Amino acid sequence: MDRRSFIRKGFIYSALAGLYSSTIGRIPLLAGQRSATQSTGNYDLVAVRGGEPVAMYRRAMQEMGGIQRFVRRGQRVVIKPNIGWDVPPERAANTNPDLIGAIVKDCLDAGASRVFVFDNTCDNWQRCYQNSGIEEAVRAAGGQIVPGNLERYYHEVEIPGARRLKTAKVHEQILEADVLINVPVLKHHGSTTVTVAMKNLMGVVWDRRYWHRNDLHQCIADFCLYRKPDLNIVDAYLVLTQNGPRGTSTADLALRKSLLVSTDIVAIDAASTLIFGTQPENIGHIKIASEMNIGQMNLDRLNIKRVAI
Amino acid sequence: MNLRHLKKIRIAVSLAIFILLLIFFLGIESGVLNPVSNFLLRLQLIPSILRFFALFFTVSGLGFLLVLGLTFLFGRVYCSSICPMGTLQDIIIALARPFRKKRNRKFTYSGSQKNILRYSILGATILLWFFGSLFLVNLLDPYSNFGKISVSFFQPAFIFLNNKLAFFLERFHIYSVAPLGVKTLPLYVMLVSATIFLTIGIMSVWRGRLFCNTICPAGAMLSLVAHKQYYKITFNDSACTLCGKCERVCKAECLSSRTKVIDHSRCVSCFNCFTACSNDGLYYSHQKTIPAVAAANTPAPSPGKRQFLLTMAGGALSIPLLKNASLAQGHSKPGLVPTGTASPVTPPGAISYEHFTNNCIACYLCVGACPKNVIVPSFFDYGLNGFMQPKLDYHKSFCNFDCVKCTEVCPTGAITKQTPEEKQKIQIGVARFMQESCIVTIDRTDCGACSEHCPTKAVHMVEWEGLRLPEVTPDLCVGCGACEYACPTEPYKAIYVESNLVHLEARPIEESDGPQQQVLDDFPF
């Protein structure tokens, strides 16, 4: 082979190789890394629409790389739904019970040693647990629904970097959790306009009045400095668009058939706010949390996977 | 049947009834037993009579006729079996027995001199009731006192043990026992309950059923009937050896073995005498067969009735005293306190301040049953008339919108039974917003805790200087107090519920066509 033919062949081969790797090669290479049903989960946020809550959840987790990415064998998982109100599931003031059941089961299947579910409810806790359907769903899935009705369960913690909420009494389940999965339901709220993932964490502390008394939006953002959930899943299937957060009848609801999953609590709140029908900049705690670098409220900067089923 | 077994049967029946009522007062939910306990409530004499009139001659208030019938047939079996305070006294006597000197353990016949006191008290109680005050009933009725004692002492003890068990099991990740919120009763209520408990306890240890035969208005009422009872405990002259065993066990101290006299108006039909007698010297018989000797020894016919009528007049003298005092106490004046209702908020189903105070005997069954612990005993909030009657305290908690627990348990009809749908429309008070002390206007930050908790959205948020400020739509408000409870301002709440003296109907929440179909066509991001 003379020098000229070597260069020519080399050029052709390298061109072919480049062509291959940039076109045909990319698909099988990546496909080889993936399991048949799961993506790598490199997304900052996965949004699914058009299905039933559990179906949307399954699809979203598939895109996120499966629950195994978040729950490892032997870990203690705490799921925090919204169970604040003594209303039936069709009123959507609490997180969808079937969705909670599916998440509990997933965590156990992924090898979680125990899965706990609780909320510091507003209405009578036993009635909330029961009438929301969540108690039954958790039990059926093999998880444990635990009480949050007494102050003794809450222990004082310091929140470094907080502006107003420097200490809070937090439920012991949160203190002991290896994995925290936050599963709010997207709702209207009289004073914060929307309540999603960040506001849902008000249900893991004892003294909510302190928050209300000391700049509610700032306190909501501050608490994220203590413990950001490992995963946030927003139930936006039935969305309470007025008279929130408790609602007065099913007339307050809009069927949006959506579900969001993200590890970024600010991003998921921002996206949910858009689904609710207003701008994230209008929501005090989302804006503050973004300023405090708790998460990203600018969705343009995120890698979002959008799925319609 | 051998009459000696009667005592065993009495003990079994009284303990069963006592435990069933106690379960009810401890607030234990038991689907099977609660209807039974409910029936037993209907048999409580004074609550039943009150219920009969409170609910306009309702059939469910006829339990007292059954009790009167039983008394006419067998004597005051009510006092030894149905009345929980009676059984509680028996338990106290039994528990104290080992600690007493042997010679102090026996009872002796105490003559029949206590009639004036008990009939005076009965007379005064009835007269006060006619004049619209249950003061004496609240203070003296045995069922009501049993309730006060249960809720003040037994329930806290039960909750303490229950929670100890719950916390122990939680260590092993067993969550089947629900921890209960501790009910903190006001100190004065505890003191009154303790005083009643101690007084009755000491009386019973000292002289058996002394309380029942000197003070208890229910006992006095039944003793009027017991005079004429059909089956009576009677001495059998041929078999009696005058050994005196029967007298020593007679806790009503109504039996004289020497003179063979039995004061049936005081006998509580405990049947201890039958078991004590080793010789069949006593028998239970229809009055006509009373041997001549015994008949001659019985007290003059119904002195009780005469004394009763006499003392009714005596009791009347005390009326003006109490009535004036109650008027002076009465309703406090509105507008003198920064916030807080002028008169106490009565439970849903109580119809009105008047209906409630006229019929509640402060047994605290509702206090014990309330899952939100919002119903608490008052002291003089209702004046002397409504001494100790319960009220809704929105600083402690609020009334759960869908809960009707208190309306289901009330034995006297002071709180009438409501379905959840009916209850959701009852306006027991109206929220008043005090803008000048609200977080939003003072600190200029969003809050909305009141509106958040409002089940009807009578309290809703409106735009105000870039923030959201609460506003009240009064006709939607049911007065549940969720807003007042949730309000974080101190020391006075910026929103509070002003009690309705007569409960009104709130505007119902509009019927819904279900959710709007607004499925997303695309994501808005």
Contacts between the chains, C-beta under 8 A, distances in Angstrom:
chain1	res1	chain2	res2	distance
A	47	B	523	5.4
A	47	B	525	7.6
A	49	B	519	7.6
A	49	B	520	5.0
A	49	B	523	6.8
A	50	B	519	7.1
A	50	B	520	7.8
A	86	B	400	6.1
A	86	B	401	7.0
A	86	B	402	5.5
A	86	B	403	7.8
A	87	B	402	7.9
A	92	B	515	7.9
A	114	B	173	6.5
A	122	B	452	7.4
A	122	B	453	5.8
A	122	B	482	7.9
A	122	B	486	7.8
A	123	B	400	5.5
A	123	B	401	7.4
A	124	B	371	4.9
A	124	B	372	5.3
A	124	B	400	4.9
A	124	B	403	6.8
A	126	B	178	6.3
A	126	B	371	6.8
A	127	B	371	6.9
A	127	B	400	6.4
A	127	B	402	7.1
A	127	B	403	6.8
A	131	B	402	7.6
A	144	B	173	6.4
A	144	B	175	5.8
A	145	B	175	7.0
A	146	B	170	7.7
A	146	B	175	5.4
A	147	B	166	8.0
A	147	B	175	7.0
A	147	B	178	6.4
A	147	B	179	5.4
A	149	B	179	6.7
A	149	B	181	6.1
A	150	B	163	7.8
A	150	B	179	5.5
A	150	B	181	6.7
A	152	B	167	7.9
A	189	B	448	7.2
A	189	B	452	6.9
A	190	B	448	4.4
A	190	B	451	3.8
A	190	B	452	5.8
A	190	B	460	6.3
A	190	B	461	4.0
A	190	B	468	6.5
A	191	B	446	4.5
A	191	B	447	5.9
A	191	B	448	2.4
A	191	B	449	7.9
A	191	B	451	6.7
A	191	B	452	7.0
A	191	B	461	5.5
A	191	B	468	4.9
A	192	B	446	6.3
A	192	B	448	7.2
A	208	B	449	7.5
A	209	B	449	6.9
A	209	B	486	7.4
A	209	B	488	3.8
A	210	B	488	7.4
A	212	B	439	6.6
A	212	B	447	4.6
A	212	B	448	7.6
A	212	B	449	4.4
A	212	B	486	7.7
A	212	B	488	4.3
A	213	B	439	6.1
A	213	B	443	7.9
A	213	B	447	7.5
A	213	B	488	4.1
A	213	B	489	7.3
A	214	B	445	7.9
A	215	B	443	7.2
A	215	B	445	4.3
A	216	B	445	6.2
A	216	B	446	5.2
A	216	B	447	5.9
A	216	B	448	7.6
A	217	B	445	7.2
A	217	B	446	6.2
A	218	B	445	7.8
A	238	B	515	5.8
A	241	B	516	7.9
A	243	B	457	4.6
A	243	B	460	7.4
A	245	B	452	5.7
A	246	B	452	7.2
A	246	B	453	7.2
A	246	B	454	7.2
A	246	B	455	6.0
A	246	B	457	7.9
A	248	B	455	7.2
A	248	B	456	6.0
A	248	B	457	5.3
A	248	B	509	4.8
A	249	B	509	5.5
A	249	B	510	6.9
A	249	B	511	7.5
A	249	B	512	3.8
A	250	B	512	4.5
A	250	B	513	8.0
A	250	B	514	4.9
A	250	B	515	5.5
A	251	B	510	7.0
A	251	B	512	3.8
A	251	B	513	6.2
A	251	B	514	7.3
A	251	B	515	7.7
A	252	B	512	8.0
A	253	B	514	7.6
A	253	B	515	3.6
A	253	B	516	7.1
A	254	B	515	6.0
A	254	B	516	4.8
A	254	B	517	7.9
A	254	B	518	4.1
A	255	B	515	4.9
A	255	B	516	6.9
A	255	B	517	5.3
A	255	B	518	6.1
A	255	B	519	5.8
A	256	B	518	6.1
A	256	B	519	6.6
A	256	B	520	5.7
A	257	B	519	5.0
A	257	B	520	6.9
A	258	B	520	5.8
A	258	B	523	7.8
A	270	B	525	7.9
A	271	B	523	7.9
A	271	B	525	5.4
A	274	B	523	7.7
A	274	B	524	4.2
A	274	B	525	4.9
A	275	B	520	6.9
A	275	B	523	7.4
A	275	B	524	6.3
A	277	B	524	7.9
A	284	B	446	6.5
A	299	B	525	4.7
A	304	B	525	7.0
A	306	B	523	5.2
